[in-house]
């Protein structure tokens, strides 16, 4: 009986400790964070309202230089390359295609906190070729909140506000909806700039102005400033964005996104100012149906793991611990009383009873 009581008490205490560790330490610190080797593939569908073909433009083929209403796709692969404690090296690779032909390929690498997903500057020295980012990079944090965040814009290499808008159902999941708006900002990413013309001959710009490739107001402005420009004319580019994200708050996964983006070619004037010329890219796209469904499935799986390890299992262990400790208390109260020792018969003194080995006192 004593061994059973001790076993119940020991297992009960261990259950209570395990419940506390799972709920307040193991799950928050080791489960609700990006696992090593995680790989997330997403696809997006949309349309290039306007797409500048650098090769056609350079050859003087103005009719073929600006393509309009071209179907486009983006294939994105986000991969956890390495981890070190609570930090992760994450790569974000994207391939953009127009009507099936690849037009752009980029890859950015970040060091991030595995729970908050925010960029960190402290990381192993062996992690090289990292973007010195700030704010959120590839997704929202585990346990996203109804508040505004800051997100990294790789095109401009600056942060932009991610504004919380509302709660809304998407793919059967209650999501938090955030909006990112980036006003026209200079493009700084070298991968993107490498795909865009750095300069154009003055004669080609004249053709753009007279061939109807530009709106009338811009064509008139171009005609006025051309005599002041060097030949060839240097170009710069700005990026602007209006995007909406539907985010699962438990896992931080983006269930769906709708984006409207532009990259506008600008003429750099000698005085340091710029004049917008023509959209090099004007595009709208969103998650493909299959990609959005896969994101929702991933979110449900993540929710289940976090709920079981962080809520349900601790409750079960807590209940088990309380029951076992209560049982140990019951067993303690029902202990068999100790046997009473045999004493001498009434009216006899020590050593005077039958069979006593102590001799009686001699008078």
C-alpha positions in Angstrom: 0.0 0.0 0.0 2.8 2.4 0.9 4.6 1.7 -2.4 1.4 2.4 -4.4 0.9 5.7 -2.5 4.4 6.8 -3.2 4.2 5.9 -6.9 0.9 7.9 -7.2 2.4 10.9 -5.5 5.5 10.8 -7.6 3.7 10.4 -11.0 1.2 13.1 -10.0 4.0 15.6 -9.2 5.8 14.7 -12.5 2.5 15.2 -14.4 2.0 18.7 -12.9 5.6 19.6 -13.7 5.3 18.3 -17.3 2.0 20.2 -17.8 3.7 23.5 -16.7 6.8 22.9 -18.9 4.7 22.1 -22.0 2.4 25.0 -21.6 4.8 27.8 -20.6 8.2 26.7 -21.8 8.5 23.9 -24.4 5.6 24.9 -26.7 6.3 28.7 -26.7 10.1 28.3 -27.0 10.6 25.1 -29.1 7.3 24.3 -30.9 5.8 27.7 -31.9 8.8 28.6 -34.0 10.3 27.9 -37.5 11.6 24.3 -37.5 14.9 23.4 -39.0 14.7 22.4 -42.7 11.3 23.9 -43.2 10.5 24.5 -46.9 7.4 26.4 -48.1 6.5 26.6 -51.8 3.9 29.1 -53.0 2.6 30.1 -56.5 0.9 33.2 -57.6 -1.2 34.1 -60.7 -1.8 37.5 -62.2 -1.4 39.9 -65.1 1.3 42.3 -66.4 -0.8 45.3 -67.3 2.5 46.7 -68.7 5.8 45.0 -69.2 8.9 46.6 -70.7 11.0 44.4 -72.9 14.6 45.7 -72.6 15.8 43.8 -75.7 13.0 45.1 -77.9 13.5 48.6 -76.6 17.3 48.6 -77.2 16.7 47.5 -80.8 14.3 50.3 -81.4 11.3 48.0 -81.7 8.9 50.4 -79.9 5.8 48.4 -80.8 7.2 45.3 -79.2 9.0 47.1 -76.3 5.9 47.7 -74.2 3.8 44.6 -73.8 0.3 44.8 -72.2 -2.1 42.4 -70.5 0.4 39.5 -70.4 -0.5 36.5 -68.1 2.1 36.1 -65.4 3.1 33.6 -62.6 5.4 33.8 -59.6 7.0 30.7 -58.0 8.2 31.4 -54.5 10.4 29.0 -52.4 11.0 30.0 -48.8 13.5 27.7 -47.1 15.2 27.5 -43.7 18.8 26.9 -44.7 20.3 26.8 -41.2 19.4 27.3 -37.6 21.4 28.4 -34.5 19.5 28.5 -31.2 16.6 30.8 -31.8 17.9 32.2 -35.0 17.4 31.0 -38.6 19.0 31.6 -41.9 16.1 31.9 -44.4 16.3 32.2 -48.2 13.4 33.6 -50.3 13.7 32.6 -54.0 11.3 33.9 -56.6 10.9 33.2 -60.3 8.6 35.4 -62.3 7.4 34.4 -65.8 5.4 36.2 -68.4 3.3 33.9 -70.7 5.5 31.0 -69.7 8.8 32.8 -70.3 11.1 33.6 -67.4 11.6 37.4 -67.0 13.1 37.7 -63.5 14.8 35.5 -60.9 15.7 36.8 -57.4 17.0 35.3 -54.2 17.3 37.1 -50.8 18.7 35.7 -47.6 17.9 36.9 -44.1 18.8 36.1 -40.5 15.6 36.1 -38.5 14.3 35.3 -35.1 12.6 31.8 -35.3 9.5 32.9 -33.4 8.9 36.6 -34.3 10.2 36.3 -37.9 11.8 39.7 -37.5 15.3 40.2 -39.0 18.2 40.1 -36.5 21.7 41.6 -36.8 23.3 39.1 -34.4 23.9 35.7 -36.1 26.7 33.2 -36.7 29.6 34.8 -38.6 29.5 31.9 -41.1 26.1 33.1 -42.4 27.1 35.2 -45.3 25.4 37.0 -48.3 22.6 38.2 -46.0 20.4 41.2 -46.6 20.7 43.7 -43.7 16.9 43.7 -43.3 14.7 45.1 -40.6 11.2 44.2 -39.5 9.3 41.2 -40.8 10.8 39.5 -43.8 9.0 36.4 -45.2 6.0 36.0 -42.9 4.2 37.1 -39.7 5.2 35.9 -36.2 3.7 33.0 -34.4 0.8 34.5 -32.4 0.3 37.5 -34.7 -1.6 40.3 -33.1 -4.2 42.8 -34.1 -1.6 45.6 -34.4 0.6 47.3 -37.0 3.9 45.8 -37.9 6.9 46.9 -40.1 7.8 44.8 -43.1 10.9 44.6 -45.2 10.6 45.7 -48.9 13.4 44.0 -50.8 13.0 46.1 -53.9 13.7 49.4 -52.0 15.7 47.8 -49.2 13.6 49.8 -46.7 10.8 49.0 -44.2 7.2 49.8 -44.9 4.2 49.8 -42.5 2.0 46.7 -42.4 -1.4 48.0 -41.1 -3.9 45.8 -39.4 -7.3 46.2 -41.0 -9.8 43.6 -39.8 -10.5 39.9 -39.0 -11.9 37.9 -41.9 -12.5 34.3 -43.0 -10.3 32.9 -45.7 -10.2 29.2 -46.7 -12.3 28.5 -43.6 -9.7 30.0 -41.3 -10.3 33.2 -39.3 -7.4 35.4 -40.5 -6.1 38.8 -39.6 -6.0 41.2 -42.6 -3.0 43.5 -43.1 -2.3 46.1 -45.8 1.1 47.3 -47.1 1.4 50.5 -49.0 4.7 51.7 -50.4 4.7 55.2 -52.0 7.0 55.6 -55.1 10.5 54.8 -53.7 13.8 54.4 -55.5 14.6 50.8 -56.3 17.9 49.8 -54.7 18.1 46.0 -55.1 20.9 45.2 -57.5 19.2 41.9 -58.7 16.2 43.9 -60.0 18.2 46.8 -61.4 20.2 44.3 -63.4 17.1 43.4 -65.4 16.3 47.0 -66.3 17.9 49.3 -68.9 20.4 51.7 -67.2 20.3 54.3 -69.9 18.6 55.1 -73.3 19.8 57.0 -76.4 18.3 60.4 -76.9 17.0 59.4 -80.3 15.1 56.5 -78.8 13.5 58.7 -76.2 12.4 61.1 -79.0 10.8 58.1 -80.7 9.0 57.2 -77.5 7.6 60.7 -77.3 6.5 60.9 -80.9 5.3 57.4 -81.4 2.4 57.5 -78.9 4.1 55.2 -76.4 3.8 57.9 -73.7 0.7 59.8 -72.5 0.4 63.3 -74.1 1.4 65.2 -71.0 4.6 63.1 -70.5 5.5 63.3 -74.1 5.3 67.1 -74.0 7.4 67.2 -70.8 9.9 64.9 -72.4 10.2 67.1 -75.5 11.0 70.1 -73.2 13.8 68.5 -71.2 15.5 66.4 -73.9 17.8 69.2 -75.0 19.2 69.4 -71.5 20.0 65.7 -71.2 23.2 63.9 -71.8 23.4 61.2 -74.5 22.7 58.4 -73.5 20.2 59.4 -70.9 20.6 57.7 -67.5 17.5 56.1 -66.0 16.5 55.4 -62.4 13.5 53.4 -61.2 10.9 53.7 -58.4 8.8 50.9 -56.8 5.3 51.3 -55.4 3.1 48.7 -53.9 -0.5 48.2 -52.6 -0.8 44.8 -51.1 -3.3 43.0 -48.8 -2.4 39.9 -46.8 -4.6 37.4 -45.0 -2.6 35.9 -42.2 -3.4 32.9 -39.8 -2.6 34.5 -36.4 -1.6 31.2 -34.7 1.2 30.2 -37.2 1.8 33.5 -38.9 1.3 31.9 -42.3 0.0 34.0 -45.2 -3.2 32.3 -46.4 -3.7 34.6 -49.4 -2.3 37.8 -50.8 -3.4 40.4 -53.4 -0.7 42.7 -54.8 -0.7 45.7 -57.1 2.9 46.8 -57.9 4.6 49.2 -60.3 8.2 49.8 -61.3 8.4 53.1 -63.1 11.4 54.2 -65.3 12.4 57.8 -64.6 14.8 60.2 -66.3 17.5 61.4 -64.0 18.0 65.2 -64.6 21.3 67.0 -64.1 19.9 68.9 -61.0 19.3 65.6 -59.2 15.5 65.4 -59.7 13.7 62.8 -61.7 10.9 62.8 -64.3 8.6 59.7 -64.6 8.9 58.2 -68.0 7.1 54.9 -68.4 6.1 51.9 -66.3 8.7 49.2 -66.7 6.4 46.9 -64.8 2.7 47.3 -63.8 1.4 44.0 -62.3 -1.4 42.6 -60.2 -1.3 39.1 -58.8 -2.6 36.9 -56.0 -2.2 33.4 -54.5 -3.2 30.6 -56.9 -6.2 28.6 -55.7 -4.0 25.5 -55.0 -1.4 27.6 -53.2 -3.9 29.3 -50.9 -5.4 25.9 -50.1 -2.0 24.5 -49.3 -1.3 27.4 -47.0 -4.6 26.9 -45.2 -3.8 23.2 -44.7 -0.3 24.0 -43.4 -1.9 26.5 -41.0 -4.4 24.0 -39.7 -1.6 21.4 -39.1 0.5 24.0 -37.3 -2.5 25.0 -35.2 -3.2 21.4 -34.2 0.4 20.7 -33.1 0.5 23.9 -31.1 -2.9 23.4 -29.5 -2.2 19.8 -28.5 1.3 20.4 -27.1 0.5 23.8 -25.6 -3.1 23.4 -24.4 -4.8 20.0 -24.6 -1.9 17.8 -23.4 -1.0 20.1 -20.5 -4.7 20.0 -19.4 -4.7 16.2 -19.5 -1.4 16.1 -17.5 -2.8 18.6 -15.0 -5.9 16.6 -14.5 -3.9 13.4 -14.2 -1.6 14.9 -11.7 -4.5 16.2 -9.5 -6.2 12.8 -9.6 -3.0 10.9 -8.7 -2.2 13.3 -5.8 -5.7 13.0 -4.5 -5.5 9.2 -4.7 -2.2 9.3 -2.8 -3.9 11.3 -0.1 -6.8 8.8 0.1 -4.3 5.9 0.4 -2.4 7.7 3.2 -5.7 8.2 5.1 -6.5 4.5 4.8 -3.2 3.2 6.1 -3.6 0.1 8.3 -3.1 1.1 12.0 0.1 -0.3 13.7 -0.5 -3.4 15.9 -0.7 -2.7 19.6 2.1 -4.3 21.7 1.1 -7.2 24.2 1.2 -6.1 27.9 1.0 -7.8 31.3 -2.3 -8.9 32.7 -4.3 -6.5 34.8 -3.1 -6.4 38.4 0.3 -7.9 37.8 3.6 -6.0 37.8 6.5 -6.3 35.5 8.0 -9.7 35.4 5.4 -11.3 37.5 3.2 -12.8 34.8 3.2 -16.4 33.7 6.3 -17.4 31.8 8.2 -14.3 32.8 12.0 -14.7 32.8 12.4 -11.9 35.2 12.6 -13.3 38.8 10.3 -11.8 41.4 11.7 -9.4 43.9 13.0 -11.2 46.9 11.9 -9.8 50.3 
